[in-house]
Amino acid sequence: MIHLNKKLVVSDIDKEGKLYTNVSRAYLNDSEIILDYHSLLLRITKGDVLLLSLYEENNGDLDCDYQMNGMVYKIEEKEGKVEIWISFGGLLMIQKMNKDEIGSIKDRSRVVLCVSKV
């Protein structure tokens, strides 16, 4: 099952400074999604358009530029929206969405994120 399939614009990268040598933090659609990624494996710049697809499970047929497996570890309501926190082995993704968009995502769900440059 797919939870997210959306084209997003990279609005900023490492705006709070770079914490690790090979890890960057991308802000997509003005912080609708914040995504940590390995900057040697995925090379993106401000203004790039990315297709993000978030799947419930890996069926082996996924075709993308960059893929991470992870787990939802926190879901919280904040300012009338819902924030979904996912850890990909320490690399984070924070997604802000409306309550009606959350679908079947649950705490402790295992997920696969595919990222492709458009």
N, CA, C and O atoms as CSV, one atom per row, in Angstrom:
chain,resi,resn,atom,element,x,y,z
A,1,MET,N,N,0.844,-1.175,0.000
A,1,MET,CA,C,0.000,0.000,0.000
A,1,MET,C,C,0.891,1.241,0.000
A,1,MET,O,O,1.907,1.288,0.694
A,2,ILE,N,N,0.505,2.230,-0.775
A,2,ILE,CA,C,1.269,3.471,-0.858
A,2,ILE,C,C,0.628,4.531,0.037
A,2,ILE,O,O,-0.582,4.751,-0.016
A,3,HIS,N,N,1.447,5.181,0.855
A,3,HIS,CA,C,0.966,6.214,1.775
A,3,HIS,C,C,1.183,7.610,1.214
A,3,HIS,O,O,0.456,8.541,1.561
A,4,LEU,N,N,2.173,7.760,0.355
A,4,LEU,CA,C,2.530,9.072,-0.166
A,4,LEU,C,C,3.082,8.881,-1.565
A,4,LEU,O,O,3.900,7.990,-1.791
A,5,ASN,N,N,2.654,9.692,-2.492
A,5,ASN,CA,C,3.203,9.702,-3.847
A,5,ASN,C,C,3.055,11.135,-4.342
A,5,ASN,O,O,2.024,11.507,-4.904
A,6,LYS,N,N,4.094,11.932,-4.126
A,6,LYS,CA,C,3.944,13.369,-4.310
A,6,LYS,C,C,5.226,13.991,-4.850
A,6,LYS,O,O,6.330,13.618,-4.453
A,7,LYS,N,N,5.059,14.952,-5.769
A,7,LYS,CA,C,6.192,15.743,-6.249
A,7,LYS,C,C,6.354,16.942,-5.325
A,7,LYS,O,O,5.391,17.646,-5.020
A,8,LEU,N,N,7.585,17.159,-4.888
A,8,LEU,CA,C,7.888,18.232,-3.943
A,8,LEU,C,C,9.119,19.000,-4.406
A,8,LEU,O,O,10.020,18.435,-5.026
A,9,VAL,N,N,9.147,20.282,-4.103
A,9,VAL,CA,C,10.276,21.136,-4.468
A,9,VAL,C,C,11.207,21.276,-3.266
A,9,VAL,O,O,10.757,21.507,-2.144
A,10,VAL,N,N,12.503,21.135,-3.511
A,10,VAL,CA,C,13.501,21.345,-2.459
A,10,VAL,C,C,13.593,22.850,-2.227
A,10,VAL,O,O,14.099,23.587,-3.073
A,11,SER,N,N,13.099,23.301,-1.072
A,11,SER,CA,C,13.100,24.739,-0.784
A,11,SER,C,C,14.358,25.184,-0.038
A,11,SER,O,O,14.717,26.361,-0.069
A,12,ASP,N,N,15.031,24.240,0.635
A,12,ASP,CA,C,16.271,24.581,1.335
A,12,ASP,C,C,17.006,23.297,1.698
A,12,ASP,O,O,16.402,22.227,1.778
A,13,ILE,N,N,18.302,23.412,1.914
A,13,ILE,CA,C,19.128,22.277,2.357
A,13,ILE,C,C,20.035,22.771,3.475
A,13,ILE,O,O,20.685,23.808,3.348
A,14,ASP,N,N,20.072,22.023,4.564
A,14,ASP,CA,C,20.950,22.313,5.712
A,14,ASP,C,C,20.814,23.752,6.208
A,14,ASP,O,O,21.818,24.399,6.505
A,15,LYS,N,N,19.586,24.257,6.302
A,15,LYS,CA,C,19.400,25.659,6.696
A,15,LYS,C,C,19.793,25.930,8.145
A,15,LYS,O,O,20.003,27.086,8.514
A,16,GLU,N,N,19.895,24.894,8.970
A,16,GLU,CA,C,20.342,25.059,10.357
A,16,GLU,C,C,21.785,24.605,10.533
A,16,GLU,O,O,22.253,24.435,11.659
A,17,GLY,N,N,22.490,24.409,9.423
A,17,GLY,CA,C,23.872,23.956,9.457
A,17,GLY,C,C,23.976,22.456,9.255
A,17,GLY,O,O,23.020,21.717,9.489
A,18,LYS,N,N,25.134,22.022,8.823
A,18,LYS,CA,C,25.379,20.609,8.545
A,18,LYS,C,C,25.898,19.940,9.820
A,18,LYS,O,O,26.904,20.366,10.388
A,19,LEU,N,N,25.199,18.886,10.263
A,19,LEU,CA,C,25.591,18.204,11.495
A,19,LEU,C,C,26.614,17.100,11.263
A,19,LEU,O,O,27.490,16.878,12.098
A,20,TYR,N,N,26.507,16.406,10.126
A,20,TYR,CA,C,27.392,15.277,9.831
A,20,TYR,C,C,27.974,15.445,8.430
A,20,TYR,O,O,27.357,16.069,7.568
A,21,THR,N,N,29.148,14.894,8.208
A,21,THR,CA,C,29.855,15.067,6.946
A,21,THR,C,C,29.039,14.628,5.735
A,21,THR,O,O,28.935,15.382,4.767
A,22,ASN,N,N,28.465,13.442,5.762
A,22,ASN,CA,C,27.779,12.895,4.589
A,22,ASN,C,C,26.263,12.874,4.717
A,22,ASN,O,O,25.591,12.183,3.951
A,23,VAL,N,N,25.719,13.610,5.662
A,23,VAL,CA,C,24.264,13.660,5.849
A,23,VAL,C,C,23.795,15.099,5.694
A,23,VAL,O,O,24.362,16.019,6.284
A,24,SER,N,N,22.753,15.280,4.894
A,24,SER,CA,C,22.146,16.600,4.735
A,24,SER,C,C,20.678,16.520,5.097
A,24,SER,O,O,20.094,15.438,5.147
A,25,ARG,N,N,20.088,17.681,5.349
A,25,ARG,CA,C,18.662,17.765,5.674
A,25,ARG,C,C,17.997,18.663,4.632
A,25,ARG,O,O,18.334,19.840,4.503
A,26,ALA,N,N,17.053,18.090,3.894
A,26,ALA,CA,C,16.318,18.833,2.870
A,26,ALA,C,C,14.967,19.265,3.420
A,26,ALA,O,O,14.300,18.513,4.131
A,27,TYR,N,N,14.581,20.476,3.083
A,27,TYR,CA,C,13.271,21.020,3.442
A,27,TYR,C,C,12.472,21.087,2.146
A,27,TYR,O,O,12.838,21.806,1.216
A,28,LEU,N,N,11.392,20.340,2.094
A,28,LEU,CA,C,10.608,20.220,0.873
A,28,LEU,C,C,9.292,20.963,1.011
A,28,LEU,O,O,8.628,20.881,2.044
A,29,ASN,N,N,8.917,21.689,-0.038
A,29,ASN,CA,C,7.690,22.502,-0.022
A,29,ASN,C,C,7.604,23.346,1.242
A,29,ASN,O,O,6.607,23.300,1.962
A,30,ASP,N,N,8.656,24.115,1.508
A,30,ASP,CA,C,8.699,25.000,2.683
A,30,ASP,C,C,8.398,24.268,3.981
A,30,ASP,O,O,7.571,24.722,4.773
A,31,SER,N,N,9.053,23.154,4.202
A,31,SER,CA,C,9.006,22.357,5.438
A,31,SER,C,C,7.753,21.501,5.599
A,31,SER,O,O,7.471,21.038,6.704
A,32,GLU,N,N,6.995,21.279,4.525
A,32,GLU,CA,C,5.907,20.296,4.593
A,32,GLU,C,C,6.502,18.929,4.922
A,32,GLU,O,O,5.921,18.144,5.671
A,33,ILE,N,N,7.678,18.664,4.343
A,33,ILE,CA,C,8.433,17.449,4.657
A,33,ILE,C,C,9.885,17.851,4.894
A,33,ILE,O,O,10.465,18.618,4.125
A,34,ILE,N,N,10.461,17.322,5.969
A,34,ILE,CA,C,11.877,17.494,6.262
A,34,ILE,C,C,12.498,16.110,6.134
A,34,ILE,O,O,12.009,15.148,6.726
A,35,LEU,N,N,13.585,16.008,5.354
A,35,LEU,CA,C,14.159,14.702,5.045
A,35,LEU,C,C,15.670,14.717,5.196
A,35,LEU,O,O,16.355,15.514,4.556
A,36,ASP,N,N,16.195,13.825,6.051
A,36,ASP,CA,C,17.632,13.593,6.142
A,36,ASP,C,C,18.003,12.547,5.096
A,36,ASP,O,O,17.254,11.598,4.864
A,37,TYR,N,N,19.171,12.728,4.463
A,37,TYR,CA,C,19.595,11.780,3.430
A,37,TYR,C,C,21.118,11.749,3.356
A,37,TYR,O,O,21.793,12.673,3.810
A,38,HIS,N,N,21.649,10.673,2.776
A,38,HIS,CA,C,23.088,10.518,2.584
A,38,HIS,C,C,23.470,11.348,1.360
A,38,HIS,O,O,23.085,11.020,0.237
A,39,SER,N,N,24.221,12.414,1.579
A,39,SER,CA,C,24.482,13.388,0.521
A,39,SER,C,C,25.456,12.917,-0.562
A,39,SER,O,O,25.592,13.586,-1.586
A,40,LEU,N,N,26.133,11.793,-0.363
A,40,LEU,CA,C,26.964,11.238,-1.432
A,40,LEU,C,C,26.155,10.306,-2.333
A,40,LEU,O,O,26.495,10.118,-3.501
A,41,LEU,N,N,25.091,9.729,-1.794
A,41,LEU,CA,C,24.264,8.802,-2.575
A,41,LEU,C,C,23.137,9.504,-3.322
A,41,LEU,O,O,22.713,9.045,-4.383
A,42,LEU,N,N,22.653,10.613,-2.776
A,42,LEU,CA,C,21.598,11.399,-3.415
A,42,LEU,C,C,22.078,12.844,-3.470
A,42,LEU,O,O,22.222,13.501,-2.440
A,43,ARG,N,N,22.320,13.323,-4.664
A,43,ARG,CA,C,22.817,14.694,-4.838
A,43,ARG,C,C,21.677,15.574,-5.324
A,43,ARG,O,O,21.226,15.471,-6.464
A,44,ILE,N,N,21.223,16.448,-4.423
A,44,ILE,CA,C,20.138,17.362,-4.766
A,44,ILE,C,C,20.541,18.786,-4.408
A,44,ILE,O,O,21.415,19.011,-3.571
A,45,THR,N,N,19.888,19.735,-5.056
A,45,THR,CA,C,20.147,21.142,-4.788
A,45,THR,C,C,18.823,21.875,-4.625
A,45,THR,O,O,17.765,21.371,-5.005
A,46,LYS,N,N,18.899,23.048,-4.067
A,46,LYS,CA,C,17.723,23.889,-3.879
A,46,LYS,C,C,17.053,24.113,-5.238
A,46,LYS,O,O,17.719,24.435,-6.222
A,47,GLY,N,N,15.736,23.940,-5.279
A,47,GLY,CA,C,14.978,24.105,-6.517
A,47,GLY,C,C,14.700,22.810,-7.253
A,47,GLY,O,O,13.839,22.780,-8.133
A,48,ASP,N,N,15.414,21.725,-6.913
A,48,ASP,CA,C,15.137,20.422,-7.538
A,48,ASP,C,C,13.725,19.965,-7.195
A,48,ASP,O,O,13.196,20.291,-6.132
A,49,VAL,N,N,13.125,19.211,-8.101
A,49,VAL,CA,C,11.817,18.606,-7.855
A,49,VAL,C,C,12.042,17.119,-7.617
A,49,VAL,O,O,12.683,16.440,-8.419
A,50,LEU,N,N,11.507,16.620,-6.508
A,50,LEU,CA,C,11.656,15.214,-6.142
A,50,LEU,C,C,10.296,14.543,-6.111
A,50,LEU,O,O,9.298,15.150,-5.722
A,51,LEU,N,N,10.266,13.287,-6.525
A,51,LEU,CA,C,9.075,12.465,-6.356
A,51,LEU,C,C,9.327,11.579,-5.147
A,51,LEU,O,O,10.239,10.752,-5.161
A,52,LEU,N,N,8.523,11.748,-4.098
A,52,LEU,CA,C,8.622,10.923,-2.900
A,52,LEU,C,C,7.468,9.941,-2.881
A,52,LEU,O,O,6.306,10.326,-3.016
A,53,SER,N,N,7.798,8.671,-2.713
A,53,SER,CA,C,6.791,7.620,-2.601
A,53,SER,C,C,7.069,6.851,-1.324
A,53,SER,O,O,8.174,6.345,-1.124
A,54,LEU,N,N,6.069,6.761,-0.460
A,54,LEU,CA,C,6.205,6.070,0.817
A,54,LEU,C,C,5.298,4.852,0.793
A,54,LEU,O,O,4.079,4.973,0.670
A,55,TYR,N,N,5.904,3.675,0.910
A,55,TYR,CA,C,5.179,2.414,0.825
A,55,TYR,C,C,5.126,1.730,2.181
A,55,TYR,O,O,6.007,1.909,3.022
A,56,GLU,N,N,4.074,0.945,2.376
A,56,GLU,CA,C,3.933,0.171,3.608
A,56,GLU,C,C,4.937,-0.972,3.654
A,56,GLU,O,O,5.404,-1.343,4.731
A,57,GLU,N,N,5.270,-1.528,2.506
A,57,GLU,CA,C,6.214,-2.645,2.474
A,57,GLU,C,C,6.971,-2.626,1.161
A,57,GLU,O,O,6.527,-2.001,0.197
A,58,ASN,N,N,8.100,-3.300,1.112
A,58,ASN,CA,C,8.906,-3.388,-0.102
A,58,ASN,C,C,8.506,-4.639,-0.859
A,58,ASN,O,O,8.715,-5.757,-0.388
A,59,ASN,N,N,7.929,-4.443,-2.039
A,59,ASN,CA,C,7.527,-5.606,-2.834
A,59,ASN,C,C,8.609,-6.023,-3.821
A,59,ASN,O,O,8.395,-6.938,-4.616
A,60,GLY,N,N,9.765,-5.371,-3.785
A,60,GLY,CA,C,10.876,-5.750,-4.644
A,60,GLY,C,C,10.847,-5.120,-6.026
A,60,GLY,O,O,11.832,-5.213,-6.758
A,61,ASP,N,N,9.751,-4.484,-6.401
A,61,ASP,CA,C,9.619,-3.904,-7.736
A,61,ASP,C,C,9.770,-2.386,-7.726
A,61,ASP,O,O,9.300,-1.721,-8.649
A,62,LEU,N,N,10.397,-1.839,-6.731
A,62,LEU,CA,C,10.498,-0.388,-6.599
A,62,LEU,C,C,11.666,0.137,-7.431
A,62,LEU,O,O,12.781,-0.377,-7.345
A,63,ASP,N,N,11.401,1.159,-8.230
A,63,ASP,CA,C,12.412,1.746,-9.100
A,63,ASP,C,C,12.554,3.224,-8.752
A,63,ASP,O,O,11.647,4.016,-9.009
A,64,CYS,N,N,13.683,3.591,-8.171
A,64,CYS,CA,C,13.895,4.985,-7.778
A,64,CYS,C,C,15.394,5.256,-7.666
A,64,CYS,O,O,16.213,4.341,-7.752
A,65,ASP,N,N,15.738,6.534,-7.474
A,65,ASP,CA,C,17.142,6.937,-7.360
A,65,ASP,C,C,17.731,6.640,-5.984
A,65,ASP,O,O,18.930,6.389,-5.861
A,66,TYR,N,N,16.900,6.669,-4.960
A,66,TYR,CA,C,17.372,6.543,-3.578
A,66,TYR,C,C,16.263,5.902,-2.758
A,66,TYR,O,O,15.112,6.335,-2.822
A,67,GLN,N,N,16.600,4.878,-1.992
A,67,GLN,CA,C,15.585,4.147,-1.221
A,67,GLN,C,C,16.059,3.949,0.213
A,67,GLN,O,O,17.232,3.666,0.458
A,68,MET,N,N,15.130,4.100,1.161
A,68,MET,CA,C,15.435,3.869,2.574
A,68,MET,C,C,14.311,3.060,3.210
A,68,MET,O,O,13.137,3.244,2.886
A,69,ASN,N,N,14.684,2.167,4.112
A,69,ASN,CA,C,13.715,1.388,4.887
A,69,ASN,C,C,13.707,1.933,6.310
A,69,ASN,O,O,14.761,2.206,6.885
A,70,GLY,N,N,12.503,2.090,6.879
A,70,GLY,CA,C,12.440,2.656,8.213
A,70,GLY,C,C,11.184,2.306,8.965
A,70,GLY,O,O,10.428,1.415,8.581
A,71,MET,N,N,10.976,3.040,10.064
A,71,MET,CA,C,9.836,2.779,10.935
A,71,MET,C,C,9.260,4.098,11.451
A,71,MET,O,O,9.992,5.011,11.833
A,72,VAL,N,N,7.928,4.170,11.449
A,72,VAL,CA,C,7.238,5.305,12.051
A,72,VAL,C,C,7.433,5.186,13.559
A,72,VAL,O,O,7.105,4.154,14.145
A,73,TYR,N,N,7.964,6.233,14.191
A,73,TYR,CA,C,8.172,6.131,15.635
A,73,TYR,C,C,7.420,7.191,16.436
A,73,TYR,O,O,7.404,7.137,17.666
A,74,LYS,N,N,6.800,8.151,15.758
A,74,LYS,CA,C,6.026,9.136,16.505
A,74,LYS,C,C,4.986,9.759,15.582
A,74,LYS,O,O,5.282,10.141,14.450
A,75,ILE,N,N,3.770,9.851,16.089
A,75,ILE,CA,C,2.693,10.562,15.407
A,75,ILE,C,C,2.096,11.504,16.438
A,75,ILE,O,O,1.647,11.067,17.498
A,76,GLU,N,N,2.091,12.807,16.129
A,76,GLU,CA,C,1.552,13.751,17.101
A,76,GLU,C,C,0.777,14.870,16.413
A,76,GLU,O,O,1.095,15.286,15.299
A,77,GLU,N,N,-0.245,15.339,17.110
A,77,GLU,CA,C,-1.016,16.482,16.630
A,77,GLU,C,C,-0.311,17.750,17.070
A,77,GLU,O,O,0.138,17.872,18.209
A,78,LYS,N,N,-0.223,18.697,16.136
A,78,LYS,CA,C,0.476,19.941,16.425
A,78,LYS,C,C,-0.121,21.043,15.560
A,78,LYS,O,O,-0.109,20.955,14.332
A,79,GLU,N,N,-0.640,22.072,16.203
A,79,GLU,CA,C,-1.183,23.235,15.504
A,79,GLU,C,C,-2.239,22.852,14.471
A,79,GLU,O,O,-2.242,23.385,13.361
A,80,GLY,N,N,-3.133,21.932,14.827
A,80,GLY,CA,C,-4.216,21.528,13.941
A,80,GLY,C,C,-3.810,20.578,12.829
A,80,GLY,O,O,-4.635,20.215,11.991
A,81,LYS,N,N,-2.555,20.174,12.812
A,81,LYS,CA,C,-2.064,19.225,11.812
A,81,LYS,C,C,-1.507,18.004,12.525
A,81,LYS,O,O,-1.434,17.964,13.753
A,82,VAL,N,N,-1.116,17.014,11.740
A,82,VAL,CA,C,-0.491,15.813,12.279
A,82,VAL,C,C,0.945,15.762,11.768
A,82,VAL,O,O,1.197,15.999,10.587
A,83,GLU,N,N,1.883,15.452,12.658
A,83,GLU,CA,C,3.269,15.241,12.263
A,83,GLU,C,C,3.595,13.764,12.383
A,83,GLU,O,O,3.361,13.145,13.421
A,84,ILE,N,N,4.136,13.206,11.310
A,84,ILE,CA,C,4.575,11.813,11.276
A,84,ILE,C,C,6.100,11.832,11.307
A,84,ILE,O,O,6.730,12.458,10.454
A,85,TRP,N,N,6.692,11.156,12.274
A,85,TRP,CA,C,8.146,11.063,12.398
A,85,TRP,C,C,8.563,9.645,12.030
A,85,TRP,O,O,8.068,8.673,12.600
A,86,ILE,N,N,9.483,9.538,11.067
A,86,ILE,CA,C,9.963,8.234,10.611
A,86,ILE,C,C,11.481,8.221,10.743
A,86,ILE,O,O,12.152,9.189,10.385
A,87,SER,N,N,12.017,7.118,11.259
A,87,SER,CA,C,13.462,6.952,11.358
A,87,SER,C,C,13.915,5.908,10.350
A,87,SER,O,O,13.374,4.804,10.290
A,88,PHE,N,N,14.911,6.275,9.562
A,88,PHE,CA,C,15.542,5.356,8.616
A,88,PHE,C,C,16.955,5.101,9.127
A,88,PHE,O,O,17.924,5.630,8.583
A,89,GLY,N,N,17.066,4.297,10.162
A,89,GLY,CA,C,18.369,4.007,10.753
A,89,GLY,C,C,19.057,5.251,11.290
A,89,GLY,O,O,20.284,5.346,11.243
A,90,GLY,N,N,18.292,6.198,11.797
A,90,GLY,CA,C,18.843,7.435,12.343
A,90,GLY,C,C,18.632,8.639,11.442
A,90,GLY,O,O,18.642,9.773,11.920
A,91,LEU,N,N,18.442,8.416,10.152
A,91,LEU,CA,C,18.079,9.512,9.256
A,91,LEU,C,C,16.581,9.734,9.409
A,91,LEU,O,O,15.807,8.777,9.383
A,92,LEU,N,N,16.171,10.975,9.566
A,92,LEU,CA,C,14.779,11.274,9.899
A,92,LEU,C,C,13.994,11.824,8.721
A,92,LEU,O,O,14.545,12.444,7.811
A,93,MET,N,N,12.700,11.580,8.764
A,93,MET,CA,C,11.749,12.238,7.879
A,93,MET,C,C,10.605,12.702,8.758
A,93,MET,O,O,10.040,11.918,9.520
A,94,ILE,N,N,10.263,13.977,8.653
A,94,ILE,CA,C,9.142,14.538,9.396
A,94,ILE,C,C,8.162,15.076,8.362
A,94,ILE,O,O,8.504,15.940,7.555
A,95,GLN,N,N,6.951,14.560,8.398
A,95,GLN,CA,C,5.940,14.976,7.433
A,95,GLN,C,C,4.774,15.613,8.162
A,95,GLN,O,O,4.218,15.028,9.092
A,96,LYS,N,N,4.402,16.823,7.735
A,96,LYS,CA,C,3.244,17.513,8.298
A,96,LYS,C,C,2.084,17.353,7.330
A,96,LYS,O,O,2.238,17.565,6.127
A,97,MET,N,N,0.916,16.975,7.859
A,97,MET,CA,C,-0.248,16.767,7.002
A,97,MET,C,C,-1.528,17.032,7.766
A,97,MET,O,O,-1.525,17.140,8.992
A,98,ASN,N,N,-2.617,17.136,7.032
A,98,ASN,CA,C,-3.933,17.257,7.652
A,98,ASN,C,C,-4.348,15.912,8.226
A,98,ASN,O,O,-3.891,14.869,7.759
A,99,LYS,N,N,-5.211,15.930,9.235
A,99,LYS,CA,C,-5.654,14.688,9.888
A,99,LYS,C,C,-6.285,13.710,8.910
A,99,LYS,O,O,-6.095,12.500,9.037
A,100,ASP,N,N,-7.034,14.219,7.935
A,100,ASP,CA,C,-7.730,13.333,6.996
A,100,ASP,C,C,-6.793,12.693,5.975
A,100,ASP,O,O,-7.215,11.799,5.241
A,101,GLU,N,N,-5.527,13.127,5.909
A,101,GLU,CA,C,-4.561,12.567,4.965
A,101,GLU,C,C,-3.757,11.410,5.547
A,101,GLU,O,O,-3.033,10.734,4.815
A,102,ILE,N,N,-3.872,11.173,6.842
A,102,ILE,CA,C,-2.997,10.200,7.506
A,102,ILE,C,C,-3.246,8.763,7.043
A,102,ILE,O,O,-2.332,7.939,7.085
A,103,GLY,N,N,-4.450,8.454,6.609
A,103,GLY,CA,C,-4.742,7.119,6.088
A,103,GLY,C,C,-4.470,6.029,7.103
A,103,GLY,O,O,-4.872,6.127,8.262
A,104,SER,N,N,-3.777,4.978,6.652
A,104,SER,CA,C,-3.549,3.814,7.515
A,104,SER,C,C,-2.185,3.830,8.206
A,104,SER,O,O,-1.779,2.819,8.779
A,105,ILE,N,N,-1.475,4.947,8.162
A,105,ILE,CA,C,-0.176,5.023,8.831
A,105,ILE,C,C,-0.387,4.946,10.339
A,105,ILE,O,O,-1.199,5.677,10.907
A,106,LYS,N,N,0.353,4.054,10.970
A,106,LYS,CA,C,0.248,3.866,12.417
A,106,LYS,C,C,1.642,3.910,13.041
A,106,LYS,O,O,2.646,3.683,12.366
A,107,ASP,N,N,1.682,4.201,14.326
A,107,ASP,CA,C,2.927,4.158,15.072
A,107,ASP,C,C,3.516,2.755,14.980
A,107,ASP,O,O,2.794,1.764,15.097
A,108,ARG,N,N,4.819,2.674,14.771
A,108,ARG,CA,C,5.579,1.421,14.634
A,108,ARG,C,C,5.364,0.721,13.291
A,108,ARG,O,O,5.772,-0.429,13.129
A,109,SER,N,N,4.734,1.392,12.331
A,109,SER,CA,C,4.604,0.829,10.980
A,109,SER,C,C,5.974,0.812,10.311
A,109,SER,O,O,6.740,1.768,10.435
A,110,ARG,N,N,6.278,-0.261,9.610
A,110,ARG,CA,C,7.499,-0.325,8.802
A,110,ARG,C,C,7.172,0.231,7.422
A,110,ARG,O,O,6.135,-0.087,6.839
A,111,VAL,N,N,8.073,1.068,6.908
A,111,VAL,CA,C,7.823,1.737,5.638
A,111,VAL,C,C,9.080,1.744,4.767
A,111,VAL,O,O,10.194,1.540,5.249
A,112,VAL,N,N,8.869,1.982,3.479
A,112,VAL,CA,C,9.951,2.136,2.513
A,112,VAL,C,C,9.742,3.473,1.814
A,112,VAL,O,O,8.647,3.758,1.327
A,113,LEU,N,N,10.786,4.290,1.763
A,113,LEU,CA,C,10.719,5.574,1.076
A,113,LEU,C,C,11.547,5.499,-0.198
A,113,LEU,O,O,12.716,5.114,-0.171
A,114,CYS,N,N,10.931,5.870,-1.311
A,114,CYS,CA,C,11.632,5.968,-2.590
A,114,CYS,C,C,11.680,7.432,-2.999
A,114,CYS,O,O,10.669,8.132,-2.962
A,115,VAL,N,N,12.869,7.888,-3.390
A,115,VAL,CA,C,13.063,9.273,-3.818
A,115,VAL,C,C,13.653,9.250,-5.223
A,115,VAL,O,O,14.634,8.556,-5.487
A,116,SER,N,N,13.043,10.018,-6.118
A,116,SER,CA,C,13.557,10.153,-7.483
A,116,SER,C,C,13.569,11.617,-7.870
A,116,SER,O,O,12.651,12.367,-7.540
A,117,LYS,N,N,14.622,12.021,-8.577
A,117,LYS,CA,C,14.662,13.380,-9.119
A,117,LYS,C,C,13.792,13.411,-10.364
A,117,LYS,O,O,13.841,12.501,-11.192
A,118,VAL,N,N,12.990,14.473,-10.490
A,118,VAL,CA,C,12.085,14.599,-11.637
A,118,VAL,C,C,12.718,15.520,-12.663
A,118,VAL,O,O,12.128,15.771,-13.714
